[in-house]
Amino acid sequence: MVITELYIKNFGKFTERHFYLKDGVQVIRGENEFGKSTLHAFIRAMFFGLERGRGRAAAKDGFSRYEPWENPGYYAGVMRFSCGGRNFRLERNFSRTARRASLVCEDDGEELSVEQGDLDMLLGGMTPGLFDSTVSVGQLQAEPGQELYEALENRAANYLETGGGEMDIAAALRILKEKKKDTEKAIREEEAVREAEREKLRLERSYLERDMQALRNEYDEKQEQLDGLKKRKSSAAMGEETGRGFIRMGTAGILAGAAGFLWSFFLSRAEVPVPPAPFAVISGVVAAVGVLLLLAGVSARFRERRDLGSGGSRTREIAASDAPARRNAGQAQTGEIRDAERRLQGELDHIRSVWKDKEIRCVNLREQYEEYEPGDTRKRLDRKLEALSLAEEELKSAAREMGDQTAKLLNRRASEIFAAVADGAYRSIRMDEERRLSVWDGSRNIPAERLSRGTIEQIYLAVRLAAAEVLLEEPVPVILDDVFAFYDDKRLESALKWLSRQGKQVIIFTCHKREEEIVKRVVYS
């Protein structure tokens, strides 16, 4: 491809200006603010259009930067170029409201479609990023960009796998990363659902354990009540039996004492009188003991009735009633205790039954919580993420392995270019797998960053031009915008000589006279 004419209708500072170009090396010299960078930007805009940025970026994008100084609404230009032995006319309108592009073959009048990719085909598939990374070098921008390395990896993979450039490894990796990101998000969402289910199980188990503790407390309380009733019943029974024994012994003592008195009376009337005093004393003692025992028995029975009663007025009623009434009241209260015992025992049995059911449910919930496994959806997502990760690693590995051949080709060609530019000061350039550049001087590898700025610029230019030969299907113009500022005269002359021998169009923008003088002397002499 050779650009033959640039007709700037209205672009930046230029209005209705024609620039005519020729094949081979040519120099466009101008002082600062002449518009060299504007011409450079115009060539790029004609090839790829001008995209407007969004938000804050819109203030610094190419569209805003090169918007016409006068009459901004009229924003357009024309480029004429030859490609494949045919001549073409490319016209673009960059304005906001009337953006359009037309491409016509001036040899036969055939109208081609920029939108359908006809211009891309003429450019050999060159993208804006690849243009900026290879044949288009701006001021202090000689270092290759990321897109160059991605394009080299794509080229290696594509040509080794398919023999063509249909695949885009970098794009494939971006798609894989996006899919991984989406899958990881889905896994997090699924895990959140799973964790919510586990939390429900944990809360239900917590509620059950709380209920079981309340049941345990209630059970202990009622068991204590039951034990108290049993103790009172046992104590009352013992008091009842003790009282009855005392009453029986007291009655027997009283009867024995009475019998003794009668016996002593009969002895005093006998034919042979016997002194009654000893028998009377003994009988009195026995009767007195019997009275005491009877009183003790009655007291014990009273206390037993009082303990079984409900206290207060009930006790006074029992104390005031006759013996049968007290006996009936005691029997009634004993029955109440038995009923209370049966009721408490039933409640305890019920509590044990409820507690056992809750314990079984709690154990089941604990096992469900501990054994809660991911569902089929989560397992499917895990398998998908694993497959995507594996595909990403395999794609990266394949790109690295297949990139070796391209790297060797690039290193070899860049070394040839650099040797010609540097007059053989260094034998070769090497770019390793980490994209670090170094030079070989015959005895050691020297990292590029340790060299002078001029040598570094020459290395970058050699890599760019070598990459252009490797990546671009058709030769396209090389545009160099003030790239020789750090070159000494000797290396500049070597570089221009090499460029003149490549059989392609080279457009050099500069503000210095030496490039123009060397080209006139070396190239056209």
C-alpha positions as CSV (number, residue, x, y, z in Angstrom):
1,M,0.0,0.0,0.0
2,V,1.2,3.5,-0.9
3,I,-0.6,6.7,0.2
4,T,-0.5,9.1,-2.7
5,E,-2.6,12.1,-1.5
6,L,-4.0,13.5,1.7
7,Y,-6.7,16.1,1.2
8,I,-7.7,17.6,4.5
9,K,-11.0,19.4,4.1
10,N,-11.3,20.4,7.8
11,F,-9.2,18.6,10.5
12,G,-7.5,20.2,13.5
13,K,-5.7,23.3,12.3
14,F,-5.8,22.4,8.6
15,T,-8.5,23.5,6.2
16,E,-8.5,22.7,2.5
17,R,-4.9,21.5,2.4
18,H,-3.5,18.9,0.0
19,F,-0.4,16.8,0.7
20,Y,1.0,14.7,-2.1
21,L,3.2,11.7,-1.2
22,K,5.3,9.2,-3.1
23,D,6.7,5.7,-2.6
24,G,9.9,5.1,-0.7
25,V,11.4,7.3,2.0
26,Q,10.2,10.9,2.3
27,V,10.6,13.5,4.9
28,I,8.0,16.1,5.9
29,R,9.8,18.7,7.9
30,G,8.3,21.5,9.9
31,E,8.9,23.6,13.0
32,N,7.0,23.0,16.2
33,E,3.3,23.6,15.8
34,F,3.6,23.0,12.1
35,G,1.0,20.3,12.3
36,K,3.1,17.1,11.9
37,S,1.3,15.2,14.6
38,T,-2.0,16.4,13.1
39,L,-1.1,14.9,9.8
40,H,-0.1,11.7,11.5
41,A,-3.4,11.6,13.4
42,F,-5.3,12.3,10.1
43,I,-3.7,9.3,8.4
44,R,-4.8,7.1,11.3
45,A,-8.3,8.6,11.4
46,M,-8.7,7.9,7.6
47,F,-7.7,4.3,8.1
48,F,-9.8,3.5,11.2
49,G,-12.2,6.5,11.8
50,L,-12.5,8.5,15.0
51,E,-14.3,7.1,18.0
52,R,-15.7,9.5,20.6
53,G,-15.0,8.8,24.2
54,R,-17.6,8.8,27.0
55,G,-17.8,10.8,30.1
56,R,-14.5,12.4,31.2
57,A,-12.6,10.5,28.6
58,A,-14.4,12.4,25.8
59,A,-12.4,15.6,26.7
60,K,-9.1,13.9,25.7
61,D,-10.1,11.6,22.9
62,G,-8.9,12.0,19.3
63,F,-12.3,13.3,18.1
64,S,-12.1,16.2,20.5
65,R,-8.4,16.8,20.2
66,Y,-8.5,17.2,16.4
67,E,-11.9,18.8,16.0
68,P,-11.5,21.6,13.5
69,W,-10.5,24.9,14.9
70,E,-12.8,26.7,12.5
71,N,-16.3,25.5,11.5
72,P,-16.3,22.4,13.7
73,G,-19.5,21.1,12.1
74,Y,-17.5,20.5,8.9
75,Y,-15.1,17.7,9.9
76,A,-13.9,15.6,6.9
77,G,-11.1,14.6,4.6
78,V,-10.0,12.4,1.7
79,M,-7.1,9.9,1.2
80,R,-5.9,8.4,-2.1
81,F,-3.8,5.3,-2.0
82,S,-2.8,2.4,-4.2
83,C,-2.9,-1.2,-3.2
84,G,-2.5,-4.4,-5.2
85,G,-2.0,-2.4,-8.4
86,R,-5.3,-0.5,-8.0
87,N,-6.0,3.1,-7.0
88,F,-8.6,3.9,-4.4
89,R,-10.3,7.0,-3.0
90,L,-11.3,6.9,0.7
91,E,-13.5,9.7,2.0
92,R,-14.7,10.2,5.6
93,N,-16.9,12.7,7.3
94,F,-16.2,12.7,11.1
95,S,-18.9,15.1,12.2
96,R,-21.2,14.1,15.0
97,T,-24.4,14.2,12.9
98,A,-23.3,13.2,9.4
99,R,-20.6,10.5,10.0
100,R,-20.0,8.4,7.0
101,A,-17.3,6.7,5.0
102,S,-17.0,5.8,1.3
103,L,-14.4,3.8,-0.6
104,V,-14.2,3.8,-4.4
105,C,-11.8,2.2,-6.8
106,E,-10.8,5.0,-9.2
107,D,-9.7,2.6,-11.9
108,D,-13.1,1.2,-12.6
109,G,-15.5,3.2,-10.4
110,E,-16.4,0.2,-8.2
111,E,-17.9,1.2,-4.9
112,L,-16.7,-0.8,-1.9
113,S,-18.1,-0.9,1.6
114,V,-16.1,0.2,4.6
115,E,-18.8,-1.1,6.9
116,Q,-18.6,-4.5,5.3
117,G,-14.9,-4.8,5.8
118,D,-13.5,-4.0,2.3
119,L,-11.1,-1.5,3.8
120,D,-10.0,-4.0,6.4
121,M,-9.2,-6.4,3.6
122,L,-7.0,-3.8,1.8
123,L,-5.2,-3.1,5.1
124,G,-4.5,-6.8,5.5
125,G,-6.5,-7.1,8.7
126,M,-4.5,-4.5,10.5
127,T,-6.3,-3.2,13.6
128,P,-5.9,0.3,15.2
129,G,-4.0,-1.3,18.0
130,L,-1.7,-3.2,15.7
131,F,-1.1,-0.1,13.6
132,D,-0.1,1.8,16.7
133,S,2.2,-1.0,17.8
134,T,4.1,-1.6,14.6
135,V,4.3,0.8,11.7
136,S,3.0,3.9,13.4
137,V,5.5,5.4,15.8
138,G,4.7,8.6,17.6
139,Q,7.0,11.0,19.5
140,L,8.7,9.1,22.5
141,Q,6.3,6.2,21.8
142,A,8.7,3.7,20.3
143,E,8.2,1.0,23.0
144,P,5.8,-1.7,21.7
145,G,2.4,-2.0,23.4
146,Q,0.5,-4.8,24.9
147,E,-1.5,-5.4,21.7
148,L,1.7,-6.2,19.8
149,Y,2.5,-9.1,22.1
150,E,-1.1,-10.4,22.1
151,A,-1.0,-10.3,18.3
152,L,2.3,-12.2,18.2
153,E,0.7,-14.9,20.5
154,N,-2.4,-15.0,18.3
155,R,-0.3,-15.3,15.1
156,A,1.7,-18.2,16.6
157,A,-1.4,-20.1,17.7
158,N,-3.5,-19.3,14.6
159,Y,-0.9,-20.3,12.0
160,L,0.2,-23.4,13.8
161,E,-3.3,-24.6,14.4
162,T,-5.3,-23.4,11.4
163,G,-2.9,-21.9,9.0
164,G,-4.9,-18.6,9.1
165,G,-5.7,-15.7,11.2
166,E,-9.4,-16.5,12.1
167,M,-8.7,-17.1,15.7
168,D,-8.0,-14.5,18.4
169,I,-6.3,-16.1,21.4
170,A,-6.4,-12.9,23.5
171,A,-10.1,-12.5,22.8
172,A,-10.6,-16.2,23.6
173,L,-8.8,-15.8,26.9
174,R,-10.9,-12.7,27.7
175,I,-14.1,-14.7,27.0
176,L,-12.9,-17.5,29.2
177,K,-12.2,-15.1,32.0
178,E,-15.6,-13.5,31.7
179,K,-17.2,-17.0,31.8
180,K,-15.1,-17.9,34.8
181,K,-16.2,-14.7,36.5
182,D,-19.9,-15.4,35.7
183,T,-19.5,-19.0,37.0
184,E,-17.8,-17.9,40.2
185,K,-20.6,-15.4,40.8
186,A,-23.2,-18.2,40.2
187,I,-21.2,-20.4,42.7
188,R,-21.3,-17.7,45.3
189,E,-25.0,-17.2,44.8
190,E,-25.6,-21.0,45.0
191,E,-23.4,-21.1,48.1
192,A,-25.4,-18.3,49.7
193,V,-28.6,-20.3,49.1
194,R,-26.9,-23.4,50.5
195,E,-25.7,-21.5,53.5
196,A,-29.2,-20.1,54.1
197,E,-30.6,-23.6,54.2
198,R,-27.8,-24.6,56.6
199,E,-28.7,-21.6,58.7
200,K,-32.4,-22.6,58.8
201,L,-31.3,-26.1,60.0
202,R,-29.0,-24.5,62.6
203,L,-31.8,-22.2,63.9
204,E,-34.4,-25.0,64.1
205,R,-31.9,-27.1,66.0
206,S,-31.2,-24.1,68.3
207,Y,-34.9,-23.7,68.9
208,L,-35.3,-27.4,69.7
209,E,-32.4,-27.3,72.1
210,R,-33.9,-24.3,73.8
211,D,-37.3,-26.1,74.1
212,M,-35.5,-29.2,75.4
213,Q,-33.8,-27.2,78.1
214,A,-37.1,-25.7,79.1
215,L,-38.6,-29.2,79.3
216,R,-35.6,-30.3,81.4
217,N,-36.1,-27.4,83.8
218,E,-39.9,-28.2,84.0
219,Y,-39.2,-31.9,84.5
220,D,-36.8,-31.2,87.4
221,E,-39.3,-28.8,89.0
222,K,-42.1,-31.3,88.9
223,Q,-39.8,-34.2,90.0
224,E,-38.9,-32.1,93.0
225,Q,-42.6,-31.6,93.7
226,L,-43.3,-35.3,93.4
227,D,-40.4,-36.1,95.7
228,G,-41.8,-33.7,98.2
229,L,-45.2,-35.3,98.1
230,K,-43.7,-38.7,98.6
231,K,-41.6,-37.5,101.5
232,R,-44.7,-35.8,103.1
233,K,-46.7,-39.0,102.5
234,S,-44.1,-41.2,104.0
235,S,-43.6,-38.9,107.0
236,A,-47.4,-38.7,107.6
237,A,-47.7,-42.5,107.4
238,M,-44.9,-42.9,109.9
239,G,-46.6,-40.3,112.2
240,E,-49.9,-42.0,111.8
241,E,-48.5,-45.4,112.8
242,T,-46.6,-43.9,115.7
243,G,-49.7,-42.1,117.0
244,R,-51.7,-45.2,116.7
245,G,-49.1,-47.2,118.6
246,F,-49.0,-44.6,121.4
247,I,-52.8,-44.5,121.6
248,R,-52.9,-48.3,121.9
249,M,-50.2,-48.4,124.5
250,G,-51.7,-45.5,126.4
251,T,-55.1,-47.1,126.4
252,A,-53.6,-50.4,127.5
253,G,-51.7,-48.6,130.3
254,I,-54.8,-46.8,131.5
255,L,-56.7,-50.1,131.5
256,A,-53.9,-51.8,133.3
257,G,-53.7,-49.1,135.9
258,A,-57.5,-49.3,136.4
259,A,-57.2,-53.1,136.7
260,G,-54.5,-52.6,139.3
261,F,-56.6,-50.3,141.4
262,L,-59.5,-52.8,141.3
263,W,-57.1,-55.6,142.2
264,S,-55.7,-53.7,145.1
265,F,-59.3,-53.0,146.3
266,F,-60.2,-56.6,146.2
267,L,-57.0,-57.6,148.1
268,S,-57.9,-55.1,150.9
269,R,-61.3,-57.0,151.4
270,A,-59.9,-60.4,151.3
271,E,-60.1,-62.9,154.3
272,V,-56.4,-62.5,154.6
273,P,-55.9,-58.8,154.1
274,V,-52.9,-57.8,151.9
275,P,-51.6,-54.2,152.0
276,P,-53.0,-52.5,148.9
277,A,-50.5,-49.6,148.8
278,P,-47.8,-51.2,146.6
279,F,-50.4,-52.3,144.0
280,A,-52.0,-48.9,144.1
281,V,-48.8,-47.1,143.5
282,I,-47.8,-49.4,140.7
283,S,-51.3,-49.1,139.1
284,G,-51.1,-45.3,139.4
285,V,-47.8,-45.3,137.7
286,V,-49.0,-47.6,134.9
287,A,-52.1,-45.5,134.5
288,A,-50.1,-42.3,134.4
289,V,-47.8,-43.7,131.7
290,G,-50.8,-44.8,129.8
291,V,-52.3,-41.3,129.9
292,L,-49.0,-39.8,128.7
293,L,-48.8,-42.3,125.9
294,L,-52.4,-41.6,124.9
295,L,-51.7,-37.9,124.9
296,A,-48.6,-38.5,122.8
297,G,-50.5,-40.6,120.3
298,V,-53.3,-38.0,120.1
299,S,-50.7,-35.3,119.6
300,A,-49.0,-37.3,116.8
301,R,-52.2,-37.9,115.1
302,F,-53.1,-34.2,115.3
303,R,-49.7,-33.2,113.8
304,E,-50.2,-35.7,111.0
305,R,-53.6,-34.3,110.2
306,R,-52.1,-30.8,110.3
307,D,-49.3,-31.7,107.9
308,L,-51.7,-33.3,105.5
309,G,-54.1,-30.4,105.6
310,S,-53.9,-27.3,103.5
311,G,-53.2,-25.0,106.5
312,G,-55.1,-22.2,108.2
313,S,-58.8,-22.6,108.5
314,R,-58.7,-26.2,107.3
315,T,-56.4,-27.1,110.2
316,R,-58.7,-25.4,112.7
317,E,-61.7,-27.1,111.3
318,I,-60.0,-30.5,111.7
319,A,-58.9,-29.6,115.2
320,A,-62.4,-28.6,116.2
321,S,-64.1,-31.7,114.7
322,D,-64.6,-35.0,116.4
323,A,-62.3,-38.0,115.8
324,P,-64.3,-39.5,112.9
325,A,-64.3,-36.2,111.2
326,R,-60.5,-35.9,111.7
327,R,-60.1,-39.4,110.3
328,N,-62.2,-38.7,107.3
329,A,-60.4,-35.4,106.6
330,G,-57.0,-37.2,106.8
331,Q,-58.2,-39.9,104.4
332,A,-59.4,-37.2,102.0
333,Q,-56.1,-35.3,102.2
334,T,-54.2,-38.6,101.7
335,G,-56.3,-39.2,98.6
336,E,-55.5,-35.7,97.3
337,I,-51.8,-36.4,97.7
338,R,-52.2,-39.6,95.8
339,D,-54.1,-37.8,93.0
340,A,-51.4,-35.1,93.0
341,E,-48.8,-37.8,92.7
342,R,-50.6,-39.5,89.8
343,R,-51.0,-36.1,88.1
344,L,-47.3,-35.2,88.5
345,Q,-46.2,-38.6,87.4
346,G,-48.4,-38.3,84.2
347,E,-46.9,-34.9,83.5
348,L,-43.4,-36.2,84.0
349,D,-44.1,-39.1,81.6
350,H,-45.5,-36.6,79.0
351,I,-42.5,-34.4,79.4
352,R,-40.1,-37.4,78.9
353,S,-42.1,-38.4,75.7
354,V,-42.0,-34.8,74.3
355,W,-38.3,-34.4,75.2
356,K,-37.5,-37.7,73.5
357,D,-39.2,-36.7,70.3
358,K,-37.4,-33.4,70.3
359,E,-34.1,-35.1,71.0
360,I,-34.6,-37.4,68.0
361,R,-35.5,-34.4,65.8
362,C,-32.5,-32.5,67.1
363,V,-30.1,-35.4,66.3
364,N,-31.6,-35.6,62.8
365,L,-31.1,-31.9,62.2
366,R,-27.5,-32.0,63.5
367,E,-26.8,-34.9,61.0
368,Q,-28.5,-33.0,58.2
369,Y,-26.4,-29.9,59.0
370,E,-23.1,-31.8,59.1
371,E,-23.9,-33.9,56.0
372,Y,-25.5,-31.1,54.0
373,E,-23.9,-31.5,50.6
374,P,-24.0,-29.2,47.5
375,G,-26.9,-29.9,45.2
376,D,-26.7,-30.9,41.5
377,T,-26.6,-27.2,40.4
378,R,-23.5,-26.5,42.6
379,K,-21.8,-29.6,41.4
380,R,-22.5,-28.7,37.8
381,L,-21.1,-25.2,38.4
382,D,-18.0,-26.6,40.0
383,R,-17.4,-28.9,37.1
384,K,-17.9,-25.9,34.7
385,L,-15.5,-23.7,36.6
386,E,-12.9,-26.5,36.6
387,A,-13.4,-27.0,32.9
388,L,-13.0,-23.3,32.2
389,S,-9.9,-23.0,34.4
390,L,-8.4,-26.0,32.6
391,A,-9.3,-24.5,29.2
392,E,-7.7,-21.2,30.2
393,E,-4.5,-22.9,31.4
394,E,-4.3,-25.1,28.3
395,L,-4.9,-22.1,26.0
396,K,-2.2,-20.2,27.8
397,S,0.2,-23.1,27.7
398,A,-0.5,-23.7,24.0
399,A,0.0,-20.0,23.2
400,R,3.3,-20.0,25.0
401,E,4.5,-23.2,23.4
402,M,3.4,-22.2,19.9
403,G,4.8,-18.7,20.5
404,D,8.3,-20.1,20.6
405,Q,8.5,-20.3,16.8
406,T,7.1,-16.8,16.3
407,A,9.5,-15.5,19.0
408,K,12.4,-17.1,17.2
409,L,11.3,-15.6,13.9
410,L,10.8,-12.2,15.5
411,N,14.1,-12.3,17.3
412,R,16.0,-13.2,14.1
413,R,14.4,-10.5,12.0
414,A,14.6,-7.8,14.7
415,S,18.3,-8.8,15.1
416,E,18.9,-8.3,11.4
417,I,17.3,-4.9,11.5
418,F,19.1,-3.8,14.7
419,A,22.4,-4.9,13.3
420,A,21.9,-2.8,10.2
421,V,20.9,0.2,12.2
422,A,23.5,-0.1,14.9
423,D,26.3,-0.9,12.4
424,G,27.1,-4.3,13.9
425,A,27.7,-3.0,17.4
426,Y,25.5,-5.8,18.7
427,R,25.0,-9.2,17.2
428,S,21.4,-9.9,18.1
429,I,18.2,-9.0,20.0
430,R,16.4,-11.4,22.2
431,M,12.9,-11.1,23.6
432,D,12.3,-13.8,26.3
433,E,9.0,-15.3,27.4
434,E,8.5,-12.5,29.9
435,R,8.8,-10.0,27.0
436,R,12.1,-8.6,28.4
437,L,14.4,-7.3,25.7
438,S,18.2,-7.8,25.7
439,V,21.1,-7.6,23.3
440,W,24.0,-10.0,22.7
441,D,27.4,-8.3,22.2
442,G,29.3,-11.6,21.5
443,S,30.1,-12.4,25.1
444,R,27.1,-11.5,27.2
445,N,23.4,-10.6,27.2
446,I,22.8,-7.0,28.2
447,P,19.3,-6.0,29.4
448,A,17.9,-3.3,27.2
449,E,17.3,-1.0,30.1
450,R,21.0,-0.7,30.8
451,L,21.7,0.7,27.4
452,S,21.6,4.4,26.2
453,R,18.2,5.9,25.3
454,G,19.2,6.1,21.7
455,T,20.1,2.4,21.6
456,I,16.8,1.5,23.3
457,E,14.9,3.5,20.8
458,Q,16.7,1.6,18.0
459,I,15.8,-1.8,19.6
460,Y,12.2,-0.8,19.9
461,L,12.0,0.3,16.3
462,A,13.7,-3.0,15.1
463,V,11.1,-5.0,17.1
464,R,8.2,-3.0,15.7
465,L,9.3,-3.3,12.1
466,A,10.1,-7.0,12.5
467,A,6.7,-7.5,14.0
468,A,5.1,-5.7,11.1
469,E,6.7,-8.1,8.7
470,V,5.6,-11.1,10.8
471,L,2.0,-10.0,11.5
472,L,0.8,-7.9,8.5
473,E,-0.3,-9.7,5.4
474,E,0.5,-6.7,3.1
475,P,3.2,-4.0,3.3
476,V,1.7,-0.8,4.7
477,P,3.3,2.7,5.0
478,V,5.6,3.2,7.9
479,I,5.0,6.5,9.7
480,L,7.7,7.8,12.0
481,D,6.9,11.0,13.9
482,D,10.1,12.5,15.4
483,V,11.5,9.1,16.4
484,F,15.2,9.9,15.7
485,A,15.7,12.5,18.3
486,F,18.1,10.2,20.3
487,Y,19.9,8.8,17.3
488,D,23.5,10.0,16.5
489,D,24.2,10.9,12.9
490,K,25.9,7.6,12.1
491,R,23.1,5.4,13.3
492,L,20.5,7.7,11.8
493,E,22.2,7.4,8.4
494,S,22.3,3.6,8.8
495,A,18.6,3.5,9.8
496,L,17.6,5.6,6.8
497,K,19.7,3.5,4.4
498,W,18.1,0.3,5.7
499,L,14.6,1.8,5.4
500,S,15.2,2.9,1.8
501,R,16.1,-0.7,0.8
502,Q,12.8,-2.2,2.1
503,G,10.7,-1.3,-0.9
504,K,7.9,0.3,1.1
505,Q,6.6,3.7,1.8
506,V,8.2,5.5,4.7
507,I,6.8,8.8,5.9
508,I,9.1,10.7,8.4
509,F,7.8,13.7,10.3
510,T,10.6,15.8,11.9
511,C,11.5,19.3,13.0
512,H,15.2,18.8,12.2
513,K,17.0,19.3,8.9
514,R,19.4,16.4,9.3
515,E,16.9,13.7,8.4
516,E,16.0,15.6,5.2
517,E,19.7,16.1,4.4
518,I,20.7,12.5,4.9
519,V,17.8,11.2,2.8
520,K,18.7,13.6,0.0
521,R,22.4,12.6,0.2
522,V,22.0,8.8,0.8
523,V,18.7,7.8,-0.7
524,Y,18.3,10.1,-3.7
525,S,21.9,10.9,-4.6
